[in-house]
């Protein structure tokens, strides 16, 4: 049986504009980063094979480079594969943060265990098949899961299919 941890909406860098105290805002932003470490502990406790993040790792499509580096350093410490799809806050597409030189450089150095799934195409693992439905724009009228209806599966392939949307 495949065991994995499903998460979403980390929204790292959230400004917490309704919180008046700037020190409290900074504390809340640090807690969000600390949650990545806690997810790693839970994944270890549950013997999870991987972690998925179904959108909105970041609260913005243009987070500061320092935040990207901090997030990737923590993701790299997880010591298991992490699969991410872009959400409406950190959408993919041309010029997105996921394709920036800084992100790519830091990902390669700090978090080689991270896979950002920018294409609606199956990702085959030995234990399952991931079916990512990334958002490539902040707003879209198209259903990002439409492509799933046209997939054909082998009756001999009994691996679980996990949709990330």
Secondary structure, 3 states (H helix, E strand, C coil): CCCEEEECCCCECCCCCCCCCHHHHHHHHHHHHHHHHHHHHHHHHCCCCEEEEECCCECCCCCCHHHHHHHHHHHHCCCCEEEEECCCCCCCCCCCHHHCHHHHHHHHHHCCCEEECCCCCEEECCCEEEEECCCCCCCCCCCCCHHHHHCCCCCCCCCEEEEEC
